[in-house]
Amino acid sequence: MLDGAEGESKGSPEQPSLLKRALRIEWLGQMIASLAWIVSVFTYGISSVGDGLQLLAGSSWFVANLAALANSKSS
């Protein structure tokens, strides 16, 4: 009987809230790093193509982090 009850609970696991997922250390670390990268570009200025590419990279990483947070509820 316990096996059946466990099987049912595994079939419909409760998803953590958006806030709980956002407060996970691995996600927070990624967000802080991507935001720091973006801020550093503006701090030092955009004076070359390389700076623009740095901004694009940091911004892409930030967007990917947001997408991962949104998609984590389906996994």
N, C-alpha and C positions, 0 to 999 in steps of 0.2 A: 504494500500500500504506500509506503514512503517513497518508493521509486516512482510510482505513478504521480504522486503529488509533486515530487521534484521535477519530473519531466514536464508537467504542466507549467510550473513556474519558469522553467528554462525556455519554454516556447514563447512566453510573453514577458520578457524582462522589462522592468521599469526603467525608463530612460532618465538619466540625471537632467536636472534643469539646465537651462542655458547658462545661468550664473555659475553653477557648480562646474560645468565644463570649462567656462572661461577662467575659473580660478585655479585650474590645474597648473602645476608648476611648469610642465613642458610647453603648454600653450602660452602662459604668461611670459616665459623666457623668450619664446619666438617673437611675441609681439613687442616686447621691450627692445630686443635687438633690431627688429625691422624699423621701429620708430626712431631709435637712436641713429640708425643709418640715414634715414630721411632728414632728421634734424641736423646731422653733421654736414650734409650737403648744403643746406641753407646757411649754416653757421659760417662755413668757409667760402660760400658763394659759388655761383654757377658761372664759370668763366671759360669753359671749354666743352667740347663734345663728350669728353670722358666724365665730366661732372654731371651732364645730362643723363648719361648712361648709368651712373651711380644712383641718381635719383630714380630712374626707371627701375633699376634692380631692387632698391629698397621698397619702392611703391608696389611692385609686383609681389614681393615677399609679404608685404602687409595685406594685400588683397587675398593672397593665397591662404594666409592665416585666418582671415574672416570666413573664407569659403570652407576651410577645414572645420571651423567651429559650427557653421551652419549645417554641414554635411555629417557631422559626428552624431547627430540625433538619429540618422537613418542606419548607422552601422552598429 
